[in-house]
Amino acid sequence: MNEVVKGRGSQIVTSNKFQNQYYDYEEDAETARDELESKTEVFYETPHNVISKNNSDDLGFDKSINPYQGCEHGCIYCYARNSHEYWGFNAGIDFERKIVVKEKAPELLEKKFLSKSWRPEVVMLSGNTDCYQPLERKFKITRRLLSMFEKYRNPVGMITKNNLITRDIDILSELAKNNLVQVMISLTTFDETLRRAMEPRTSTGIQRLEAIQKLTDAGVPTGVMTAPIIPGLNDQEIPELLKRSAEAGAVTASYTVVRLNGQIAELFKDWVVKHYPDRSDKVLNQIKELHGGTLNDSDFGKRMKGEGAYSNMIEQLFKKSREKYFYGRSMPGYDFTKFRFKGNYSLF
């Protein structure tokens, strides 16, 4: 199917590598369009443990909570797409419209905080999919999770590209008073044509700047994550992204480059050819240049920043921009001494 379906990042229905049989939508364009245009479906899960662990040296955290699996934001580059296949769905359109919801996540978190083995440490919201995706307006799982972090005074980190986070400033500001929260706003572009195609159901760049400003004004330490940087699409925006984020009050900035592992490579290639046919070859070749001649890169230590001459150019542009606009700023540390065992103030 060559037509672009608006409001969707994925423009194709991919197969699932864990399934031996699947429907070939390439032979049935009408059914493929129906799939791409279908409404969001909600599935419910109650896991035994709501906190996920990772052992990646590339991440700044090793524990996280994902209230939702799958994400309506539909970002075409999202590395979390591959994980949706473990649920029996595909990494393409299913990732955007079949969302797994963990309604009992706040209760499970409280159970963890009440356990004798728990010691205060940073938990990230979210490590995989966005905790403020559109369904959060209805379910408010993230808000209830934040209430648990505030009740027990356990540190929490957050990353989102949705200005819905400003709804919870009342809780976030209370956490901030005790140095228990750090927020990163993901900001990739101010080009609305690019954003609508690349991140179709996210907040605009301006709305994300407004979120940074409102959080900062409320005393919530907030940084900007310019991720991913995609050569030929948004790399030239790095100075402007950092400048305007700093003006809005961001106290730190970081970045990653795009990496197209697993099914994401197929999805992205189809997407960039359809949306940017005049420069699709250039974009794909420069991504390959970042990762040793391939679109895929899973090697710890270099997958987030890439390697080679083009990687160095991006790094130097980012560093110079950060030095210019963020000089003297830093994210405050967490306070681990405030934890309330059993939800009460500790006397010792």
N, C-alpha and C positions, 0 to 999 in steps of 0.2 A: 504494500500500500504506500503510494508516494505522497498522498495528501497529508498535510500537517493537522493534527487534532489539537485545537487550542485548549489550554488549561491542563495539559499533560506534559510531563517531561519525557517519559517513554513514548515512543511512537511505534513500537512493535511489541508483540507478545512473544516472549522468549520461552524456551523449553526449560525444564528443571532437570539438572544433571543427576538428581537422585531418583528420577522416574524413568522407567524403561519405555513407557508409552506416553505420547502426548498428541494433541491436535495440531495439525500443520495449518496455521492461519495464513500462510503465504498463498495457499491454494484457495482461500476463501476470504476475499477482501471485505465483504459485507459483514461477515461474522467478526473479523478482526476489528472493524470500526465500532461495532456494537460493544465489544469488550473494552476498547479504549474510552468510549463515551459512557460506560456504565457507572452507576452511582457507588458511593462508598459502602462497603459491607463491614460490619463490626463482629469480631469474634472475641470470646471471653476466655481468659486463662487465669487460674489461681495456682501459681507455683508454690513449692514448699519454701523456697528461699528467694527473696526479691532482689538481693544484692548479688550482682555479677562480679567476677574477679578476672583480671587479666595480668599477664606477666610481660607486657611489652615495654621495652625501655624507651620507645618513642612517645609514650603517653605520659602525661604528668600526674596520673592517678592509677590506682590499681583496683579500686572498687567503684561500682556505678549502679545506678538504677535506671531502667528504661520502662516508664509507665506504659509505653506503647511500642509495639513492634510493627514495622511498616510505617510509612509517613506520607500523609496527604500533601505535604509540600511539593513532592515530586521532583526534587533536584536530580538532574540527569546524571551527575557525577558521583552521587552518594555511595560511599563504600559499604554502607549498611544494606544495600540492595541484595548483595550475595547471601546475607544471613537469612533472608526471607525464604530461601529455598528449603531451609531446615523445617519450615512449617508446612511444607507441601505446596507452597505457592511458587510463582515465578518472580524473578528479580526485576521484571519489567513493569507492566501495568498493575499486576497484583500487589506489588510493593506500595503502590500509590492508592489503591482502592480497597484492599483487604487488610484491615487494621486489627491487630490483636491487642485487646485492652486488658490491663491488669487492675481491675477495680479494687481488689483487696490489698494492693501494694502498701498503702499507709498502715494498715493493721499489721501486715507482715514486718514492716520496718519497726514498728513499736515493739513487736515481739522480739526482734533482734536487739533493740536497745535495752530491753529488760532482761536479757539473758546474762548470766553471770560471766560469760566469757567475753562479752563485748567491752572493748576499750575505745575511747573516742578517737576517730580518725576521719579523714576527709572522704566523703562519698560524693560522686559526681552525678548530677542530673543534666544531661543524659550522656551516656558514653557511646550510644549507637544512633538512636533516632531522636528527633527533637521532642522534648517534653512539653513544648508549647505549640505543638501542631494544632490545626483547627479543631479537632475533636476535644481538646482540652477545655474549650469553652463550655461544652456540655458536661463532661465527666468531672472536671476539676480535681483530677487525681494529683497533679503536680502541686496544686495549692494545698491539698490535704497532707501531702508529703512534707512540704515546707513547714506546715504547722507542727508536725512531729519533730522536725529538726529544731524548731524553735522551742518546743516544749522540753526537749531533753538537752538542748544546748549542744548539739553535735555539729561540727563543721560540715558545710556543704558547698560544693562548687557547681556552677551552672554554665551551660553554653546553649544559645538559641539564636535563631534568626527571625523570631516573631516578636513583635512589640506587645503581644499579649502579656508578656512578662510584667509590664507596668501595672497590670491589674493587681498584682501581688506585692506591690511596694510596701504595703502596711506590714506584712510579715518580714519581707526582706530588710526593711529598715531596722526592725527589732533585732534581727540576726546581726546586722552590720554594727549595731551599737556594742556588741560583744565580740567583734572580729570573728564572726562565724560564717561569713559568706564571701565568695568571690564570683563575679559574673563576667562572662565573656560574650559579647555580641558578635555573631558571625556576619561579616559584611564583605560582599564580593564585587559589587558594581553599583554605579549610579546611572548606568545606561539601562533605561526601562525596557527597551526592546530586547536587550540581552537577558535581563532578569526575567521577563515574562516567558521567554523561551526556555531558559536554563533552570529557573527556580519558580515555576508557574504559580504556586499557591503560597508564596511567602510574602512577608511584609516588604514594602518598597525600601530602597536604600535610605530615603529621607525618613521614613518611619523608624528605621533602625537607629538612625542618628538621634531622633527624638527620644527613643527608649534610653539611649546612653545618657542623654541630657537629664531626663526625668529621674533615672536611677542615681546619677551623680548628685543631683540637687537633693535627693532624699538621703544622701550619705552612704549609698551602697557602692562599694568599690567596683568599678566596671572597666573592662578592657575591650579591645577589638581584636577579632581573629579574622584576618583577611585570607580566607581559605575556602576553596582552593584557588591558587593562582594558576590560570590556564593560559599558556603562551598563545598569542594571536587573538585572544578574546578579552582578557581583563588585566594582563600584566602591566600595561601602560598606565593603569589607574592607580597603581600602588601609592605614589606620592599624594594624590588627591584623597584617597581613602584614609590614609593616616592623618593628613592635615585636618580634614573635617571631623574625624573622630576625636582628635585631640582638642579641637575647638569645642566639641560637645562635652568634653570632660573626661574622656577615657584616660586611664592612668598607665596602661601598658598596651603593647601590640605584639602580635605574633602572626605567623603564616605557615601554610604548607602548600606544596605544589600538587597538581592533580595527578592521580595515579588510577589506572584503569584495569583493575584486577578482575578476573573471572568474567561474569556476564556483562559487567559494566563496559568493557571494551566494545562488545558488540552493540550495546545500547547507545554508547556515545558516538561511535562511528556512524551509525544510522542517523542519529540526531544532528550531528554537525554537518553532514552532507545535505540534509533536508533544510536546515536553517541557514547555513552559511556555505553554500556550494562554491562560491568564488574563492574561499580561503580554507576549505576543509583539508586539503592536502597539506597546506602549510601548518595548520594547527596540529594535525596528527603527527607530522614529521618532527615538529618541535617538541611535542610530548615524548616521542621516542628518543629524542636527543637527551631529554632529562633523565631517561631511565636506561641508558646503555643500549639503545637501539630497539627497545621493545615498549609496548604500551603498558605492559604488566611489570610490577615491581613489588615484591613482598619482603625484600631484604631489610631487616632492622638496621637502623642507623643511617640509611640513605633514602628509604622509600618516601619519607615525608618532605625532604628538601631536594631530592634528586642529586645528580652529579654532572660533571662536565662544564663546558664553557657557558651554556645558557643558564644552568643552575647558578653559576657564580654571578652572572649578570643580575639575575633576580635577587639573589642574596645581597649584593652590594647596593642595589637600588633600595631594597627594603631597609637595610641597616642605615644608610644615609638619611632616608626619610624619617626613620624612628629617632635617630640622633637629633635631627632638626626639630621635630615636633613633640617629642616625648622626653626631652632632656630634663633630668631632675625628678621625673615621675617614677613611681613604682607601685606595685600592688602590695598592700599591707599583708602581713602574715596572719595565719589562723591562731586562735587561742584555744588550746586543748584543755585548759584547766577549768572551764566553765561547765563541763558536762554534768548533768544531773542524773545520778544513778537512781533508778526507779522513779524518775520524773521529779525528784525533789532536790532542793539545795543540799549540797554536801557540807557536812560540818567538819570534814577533815581534808 
